[in-house]
Amino acid sequence: MLALLLLGAVLASHLPTGWKDARYKRTGIGILAVAAWLMISGHLLYYSGDEAVRQAASYSHLGVGLAYPLLPRLPRLAHSLTMWPGLRPLPVQHGMAGRRNPATRLRL
């Protein structure tokens, strides 16, 4: 129940400002979906009288809860997987066209 209170506090402060920034929408929606599933499965664990439903809810709640901290890192992991040479062809650079010239570098 404490986690639900903390989630509500985070939603009230972060959701309105974070929704305007398109960079974080997919991650935010994913986090909200996982949190919603944890709430639903937690209520099933607490209120369900059927033992089969409780066992399924228990396993899904445990699995999703253990994977929850990894959710914000999934886009970075997916990006790093596409950088492996066997998964995606690397662009071909001919001569000096793809290299930076140190003389034209921006200085702060």
MDAnalysis code that builds the backbone (N, CA, C; Angstrom):
import MDAnalysis as mda
import numpy as np

u = mda.Universe.empty(324, n_residues=108, atom_resindex=np.repeat(np.arange(108), 3), trajectory=True)
u.add_TopologyAttr("name", ["N", "CA", "C"] * 108)
u.add_TopologyAttr("resid", np.arange(1, 109))
u.add_TopologyAttr("resname", ["MET", "LEU", "ALA", "LEU", "LEU", "LEU", "LEU", "GLY", "ALA", "VAL", "LEU", "ALA", "SER", "HIS", "LEU", "PRO", "THR", "GLY", "TRP", "LYS", "ASP", "ALA", "ARG", "TYR", "LYS", "ARG", "THR", "GLY", "ILE", "GLY", "ILE", "LEU", "ALA", "VAL", "ALA", "ALA", "TRP", "LEU", "MET", "ILE", "SER", "GLY", "HIS", "LEU", "LEU", "TYR", "TYR", "SER", "GLY", "ASP", "GLU", "ALA", "VAL", "ARG", "GLN", "ALA", "ALA", "SER", "TYR", "SER", "HIS", "LEU", "GLY", "VAL", "GLY", "LEU", "ALA", "TYR", "PRO", "LEU", "LEU", "PRO", "ARG", "LEU", "PRO", "ARG", "LEU", "ALA", "HIS", "SER", "LEU", "THR", "MET", "TRP", "PRO", "GLY", "LEU", "ARG", "PRO", "LEU", "PRO", "VAL", "GLN", "HIS", "GLY", "MET", "ALA", "GLY", "ARG", "ARG", "ASN", "PRO", "ALA", "THR", "ARG", "LEU", "ARG", "LEU"])
u.atoms.positions = np.array([
    [0.826, -1.199, 0.000],
    [0.000, 0.000, 0.000],
    [0.870, 1.263, 0.000],
    [2.021, 1.173, 0.640],
    [2.939, 2.314, 0.628],
    [3.434, 2.594, -0.789],
    [3.699, 1.541, -1.552],
    [4.137, 1.718, -2.942],
    [3.064, 2.411, -3.774],
    [1.794, 2.120, -3.507],
    [0.713, 2.797, -4.233],
    [0.665, 4.281, -3.894],
    [0.884, 4.607, -2.640],
    [0.919, 6.022, -2.249],
    [2.090, 6.745, -2.905],
    [3.246, 6.107, -2.924],
    [4.413, 6.723, -3.560],
    [4.214, 6.857, -5.070],
    [3.600, 5.868, -5.694],
    [3.317, 5.958, -7.126],
    [2.361, 7.108, -7.418],
    [1.365, 7.279, -6.589],
    [0.444, 8.406, -6.763],
    [1.131, 9.746, -6.628],
    [2.066, 9.855, -5.685],
    [2.801, 11.102, -5.524],
    [3.700, 11.377, -6.731],
    [4.320, 10.339, -7.247],
    [5.182, 10.500, -8.415],
    [4.346, 10.865, -9.641],
    [3.192, 10.220, -9.791],
    [2.330, 10.525, -10.930],
    [1.857, 11.973, -10.903],
    [1.526, 12.466, -9.734],
    [1.016, 13.830, -9.634],
    [2.077, 14.859, -9.990],
    [3.328, 14.555, -9.703],
    [4.371, 15.548, -9.962],
    [5.080, 15.347, -11.302],
    [5.250, 14.124, -11.753],
    [6.041, 13.875, -12.945],
    [5.225, 13.698, -14.229],
    [4.042, 13.160, -14.120],
    [3.277, 12.843, -15.323],
    [2.928, 14.076, -16.151],
    [2.428, 15.167, -15.582],
    [2.078, 16.318, -16.435],
    [3.285, 16.913, -17.169],
    [4.420, 17.013, -16.517],
    [5.590, 17.586, -17.182],
    [6.269, 16.580, -18.098],
    [6.295, 15.318, -17.718],
    [6.942, 14.304, -18.533],
    [6.167, 13.946, -19.784],
    [4.854, 14.142, -19.774],
    [4.042, 13.804, -20.937],
    [4.321, 14.758, -22.094],
    [4.778, 15.967, -21.787],
    [5.071, 16.943, -22.836],
    [6.357, 16.610, -23.580],
    [7.273, 15.910, -22.933],
    [8.548, 15.553, -23.545],
    [8.414, 14.193, -24.215],
    [8.477, 14.163, -25.538],
    [8.220, 12.932, -26.295],
    [9.306, 11.882, -26.100],
    [10.480, 12.273, -25.613],
    [11.565, 11.299, -25.460],
    [11.250, 10.224, -24.444],
    [10.462, 10.552, -23.443],
    [10.233, 9.631, -22.339],
    [8.842, 9.018, -22.331],
    [8.059, 9.219, -23.372],
    [6.685, 8.715, -23.360],
    [6.631, 7.196, -23.358],
    [7.431, 6.549, -24.206],
    [7.368, 5.079, -24.271],
    [7.812, 4.453, -22.952],
    [8.873, 4.965, -22.378],
    [9.339, 4.423, -21.104],
    [8.315, 4.682, -20.009],
    [7.744, 5.874, -20.005],
    [6.739, 6.205, -18.998],
    [5.489, 5.352, -19.114],
    [5.051, 5.120, -20.338],
    [3.881, 4.264, -20.540],
    [4.196, 2.844, -20.110],
    [5.400, 2.376, -20.396],
    [5.807, 1.037, -19.962],
    [5.841, 0.907, -18.453],
    [6.370, 1.914, -17.794],
    [6.423, 1.895, -16.326],
    [5.015, 1.918, -15.739],
    [4.131, 2.732, -16.329],
    [2.745, 2.775, -15.845],
    [2.029, 1.451, -16.077],
    [2.287, 0.811, -17.211],
    [1.648, -0.481, -17.488],
    [2.118, -1.547, -16.506],
    [3.405, -1.558, -16.225],
    [3.934, -2.534, -15.258],
    [3.378, -2.259, -13.869],
    [3.321, -0.980, -13.488],
    [2.767, -0.640, -12.176],
    [1.288, -1.030, -12.094],
    [0.552, -0.840, -13.180],
    [-0.863, -1.237, -13.185],
    [-0.995, -2.751, -13.034],
    [-0.131, -3.507, -13.733],
    [-0.201, -4.957, -13.597],
    [0.164, -5.392, -12.174],
    [1.132, -4.741, -11.575],
    [1.484, -5.086, -10.189],
    [0.338, -4.775, -9.237],
    [-0.389, -3.691, -9.499],
    [-1.550, -3.378, -8.655],
    [-2.650, -4.428, -8.829],
    [-2.925, -4.802, -10.080],
    [-3.983, -5.782, -10.340],
    [-3.620, -7.138, -9.744],
    [-2.388, -7.586, -9.992],
    [-2.002, -8.899, -9.466],
    [-1.894, -8.871, -7.939],
    [-1.524, -7.748, -7.369],
    [-1.496, -7.643, -5.910],
    [-2.885, -7.747, -5.304],
    [-3.862, -7.112, -5.945],
    [-5.238, -7.230, -5.462],
    [-5.762, -8.653, -5.645],
    [-5.375, -9.308, -6.751],
    [-5.768, -10.700, -6.940],
    [-5.169, -11.591, -5.849],
    [-3.933, -11.325, -5.485],
    [-3.305, -12.100, -4.416],
    [-4.032, -11.921, -3.088],
    [-4.472, -10.710, -2.834],
    [-5.077, -10.400, -1.543],
    [-6.539, -10.843, -1.459],
    [-7.278, -10.652, -2.564],
    [-8.719, -10.859, -2.496],
    [-9.229, -12.128, -3.169],
    [-8.426, -12.808, -3.955],
    [-8.902, -13.982, -4.677],
    [-9.063, -15.169, -3.735],
    [-10.161, -15.889, -3.901],
    [-10.394, -17.072, -3.096],
    [-9.975, -18.355, -3.792],
    [-9.836, -18.291, -5.112],
    [-9.457, -19.456, -5.893],
    [-7.944, -19.644, -5.830],
    [-7.514, -20.844, -5.495],
    [-6.085, -21.109, -5.301],
    [-5.310, -21.070, -6.611],
    [-5.921, -21.484, -7.715],
    [-5.237, -21.447, -9.012],
    [-4.998, -20.000, -9.464],
    [-5.967, -19.124, -9.232],
    [-5.820, -17.711, -9.586],
    [-4.737, -17.077, -8.725],
    [-4.731, -17.434, -7.449],
    [-3.702, -16.887, -6.549],
    [-2.312, -17.329, -6.951],
    [-2.156, -18.585, -7.362],
    [-0.839, -19.071, -7.758],
    [-0.371, -18.377, -9.047],
    [-1.260, -18.229, -10.027],
    [-0.896, -17.540, -11.266],
    [-0.555, -16.081, -10.991],
    [-1.356, -15.439, -10.146],
    [-1.088, -14.047, -9.797],
    [0.223, -13.924, -9.032],
    [0.508, -14.903, -8.197],
    [1.750, -14.873, -7.426],
    [2.971, -14.951, -8.332],
    [2.949, -15.893, -9.292],
    [4.087, -16.035, -10.195],
    [4.252, -14.819, -11.106],
    [3.148, -14.303, -11.634],
    [3.260, -13.138, -12.514],
    [3.686, -11.900, -11.728],
    [3.182, -11.755, -10.505],
    [3.559, -10.621, -9.673],
    [5.051, -10.674, -9.342],
    [5.543, -11.853, -9.020],
    [6.953, -12.012, -8.707],
    [7.831, -11.752, -9.931],
    [7.467, -12.326, -11.066],
    [8.266, -12.148, -12.274],
    [8.306, -10.709, -12.752],
    [7.138, -10.069, -12.800],
    [7.071, -8.678, -13.243],
    [7.754, -7.762, -12.226],
    [7.594, -8.053, -10.956],
    [8.231, -7.231, -9.933],
    [9.745, -7.309, -9.966],
    [10.280, -8.485, -10.275],
    [11.730, -8.610, -10.373],
    [12.272, -7.968, -11.651],
    [11.474, -7.961, -12.718],
    [11.911, -7.353, -13.975],
    [11.659, -5.847, -14.011],
    [10.881, -5.318, -13.101],
    [10.493, -3.904, -13.078],
    [11.687, -2.944, -13.066],
    [12.731, -3.180, -12.284],
    [13.865, -2.248, -12.304],
    [14.622, -2.234, -13.633],
    [14.463, -3.257, -14.442],
    [15.154, -3.310, -15.723],
    [14.436, -2.547, -16.818],
    [13.178, -2.193, -16.607],
    [12.364, -1.565, -17.645],
    [12.963, -0.264, -18.187],
    [13.437, 0.662, -17.374],
    [14.011, 1.882, -17.952],
    [15.289, 1.633, -18.755],
    [15.934, 0.500, -18.559],
    [17.168, 0.207, -19.278],
    [16.929, -0.533, -20.597],
    [15.707, -0.936, -20.881],
    [15.415, -1.691, -22.099],
    [15.716, -0.927, -23.385],
    [15.384, 0.358, -23.507],
    [15.737, 1.049, -24.760],
    [17.245, 1.082, -25.003],
    [18.020, 1.297, -23.970],
    [19.476, 1.306, -24.118],
    [19.984, -0.081, -24.490],
    [19.396, -1.112, -23.897],
    [19.790, -2.473, -24.225],
    [19.430, -2.810, -25.668],
    [18.258, -2.409, -26.110],
    [17.853, -2.667, -27.494],
    [18.759, -1.929, -28.470],
    [19.154, -0.713, -28.122],
    [20.059, 0.046, -28.980],
    [21.427, -0.613, -29.047],
    [21.912, -1.110, -27.927],
    [23.228, -1.747, -27.934],
    [23.204, -3.063, -28.696],
    [22.067, -3.752, -28.721],
    [21.976, -4.994, -29.482],
    [22.022, -4.746, -30.980],
    [21.501, -3.610, -31.432],
    [21.534, -3.314, -32.858],
    [22.904, -2.841, -33.307],
    [23.800, -2.572, -32.383],
    [25.140, -2.140, -32.748],
    [26.077, -3.312, -32.981],
    [25.634, -4.530, -32.735],
    [26.467, -5.699, -32.996],
    [26.615, -5.865, -34.498],
    [27.800, -6.172, -34.986],
    [28.014, -6.220, -36.436],
    [27.150, -7.243, -37.161],
    [26.808, -8.353, -36.551],
    [26.032, -9.370, -37.240],
    [24.561, -9.045, -37.376],
    [24.045, -8.102, -36.581],
    [22.616, -7.821, -36.599],
    [22.220, -6.733, -37.585],
    [23.119, -5.812, -37.852],
    [22.787, -4.703, -38.729],
    [24.041, -4.322, -39.501],
    [23.935, -4.122, -40.792],
    [25.129, -3.730, -41.540],
    [25.571, -2.325, -41.152],
    [26.861, -2.157, -40.978],
    [27.415, -0.852, -40.662],
    [27.525, -0.026, -41.935],
    [27.365, 1.307, -41.830],
    [27.477, 2.139, -43.029],
    [28.910, 2.136, -43.560],
    [29.038, 2.149, -44.873],
    [30.343, 2.131, -45.515],
    [30.805, 3.566, -45.696],
    [32.016, 3.851, -45.250],
    [32.584, 5.185, -45.403],
    [33.751, 5.096, -46.371],
    [33.754, 5.954, -47.365],
    [34.803, 5.961, -48.367],
    [35.747, 7.135, -48.100],
    [36.995, 6.842, -47.970],
    [37.997, 7.898, -47.819],
    [37.833, 8.663, -46.528],
    [37.955, 9.974, -46.614],
    [37.890, 10.841, -45.440],
    [36.502, 11.445, -45.254],
    [35.516, 11.024, -46.035],
    [34.193, 11.650, -45.987],
    [33.528, 11.491, -44.630],
    [33.743, 10.375, -43.956],
    [33.062, 10.140, -42.701],
    [33.827, 10.605, -41.473],
    [35.041, 11.069, -41.650],
    [35.857, 11.474, -40.499],
    [35.698, 12.959, -40.226],
    [35.871, 13.310, -38.982],
    [35.783, 14.713, -38.595],
    [37.136, 15.393, -38.775],
    [37.066, 16.609, -39.133],
    [38.265, 17.412, -39.249],
    [38.481, 18.113, -37.919],
    [39.595, 17.873, -37.208],
    [39.796, 18.511, -35.909],
    [39.905, 20.017, -36.001],
    [40.257, 20.553, -37.153],
    [40.388, 22.013, -37.283],
    [39.024, 22.683, -37.300],
    [37.971, 21.987, -37.710],
    [36.637, 22.602, -37.788],
    [35.789, 22.280, -36.568],
    [36.386, 21.760, -35.533],
    [35.654, 21.415, -34.326],
    [35.141, 22.657, -33.614],
    [33.932, 22.573, -33.059],
    [33.365, 23.716, -32.323],
    [34.093, 23.877, -30.993],
    [34.342, 25.101, -30.651],
    [34.997, 25.386, -29.373],
    [34.038, 26.141, -28.494],
    [34.031, 25.780, -27.222],
    [33.116, 26.440, -26.279],
    [33.734, 27.619, -25.628],
])
